[in-house]
Amino acid sequence: MPAKSKAQQMAAGAALAAKRGEKKKSELKGASKSMEKSMSEKELDKMASTNQKGKAQHKKS
């Protein structure tokens, strides 16, 4: 599933780094912390690799 905003894409990237052991899990906060726990590495990779062009900084509700 592609990211809906730049913020979501960045959070997925941080969660992916923690899942791969490149970053400490204790350093994660907020959305990236819950993403790391609930999503697989494959799902995180798809979301983190989403092109940012044309995406809003934050998704509006």
HELIX and SHEET records of a PDB file:
HELIX    1   1 LYS A    6  ARG A   20  1                                  15    
HELIX    2   2 LYS A   25  GLU A   27  5                                   3    
HELIX    3   3 GLY A   30  SER A   38  1                                   9    
HELIX    4   4 GLU A   41  ALA A   48  1                                   8    
END                                                                             
